[in-house]
Amino acid sequence: MVLLVLYCKAEFENVASVEFPAGYHYCFDVKDSQSDETREGVFMSADDVVEMENSRGEANFVMKFPDSKKQASVSFVDVKGLTTKGVIDASGTWVPVMGFECRGLELEKFYPTKGATVKSEGGSTWRDVDLSEDPDGWFEYCENGGDSVGITEFTCEIRKHKA
């Protein structure tokens, strides 16, 4: 078992936080732990619960690579004292967003998709935001605060976590 943590950072302009809410569908490229086989654009959610074959266990995502006899799985985990359960609230610093317990596969790359929630410092909230829609960033106007809001240089990386 490997515990991976998704870290994200971005530059905020009048943004208080970005959240990947419960039910958010995370999109990753995944790689078979036993070979070089990869799958691109694989979606998984903490709300999904799948029973694993030949086991009493459950996971949030289960798949089988063609040349593998065993299922590969991912379980979403909150790493106590580390992860923020999907919330990014610090501009320009790496934030450990979510933990993933992986068996038989590795998460290679994260792609933000539609479904994020953005809260401005002025009190406005935007739901179902797609942070990958515009390569220059995400921009809006906060009616409550009378300010422009924006998220630029949104970047993520996946790091192995040693418990």
C-alpha positions, 0 to 999 in steps of 0.5 A: 500500500502506498499513501499519496497526497495531492498538494495544490497551490495557486495565486489568489486575487481576493479569493478566500478559498477553493474547495473540492466539495464532497462528491467532487470527481477527481481526475487522474492519470494512473499507472499500474504498479507492476508494469508501465501501463497507464490510463489517462483521465480516470475519474474517482470520487470519495462518494463512490464505494465499491466492493473488491472482488475476492475480498471483504474490503471496499474502496472508492475506486477499483479497476483491473489492468489488462495484464494484471490478475489482481484489482487495483484500488484507491481509497480516499483518506484524511491524513490527520493533521495534514490534509485539508479535506479538499480546501485550498485557503492559502495563496501561493503555498503548497496545501495538502488537499487529500490523501489516497491509499493506493494498492496496485496503481499509482496516481501520476497526474491530477487534472482539475475538473468542473465542480470546485467551489470558490469563495471570495474575501468579499463573501461571494460563492461560485459553485461548479467552477472549472479551474482548467477551462482557461489556461490564463486562470479563473476570473470573476467579479464579486458583487458583495465586495466590489472587487475582481477575483481571480485564481492564476498559476493553479498547480498540483503535484502528488507526493508519497507520504510516510506515516 
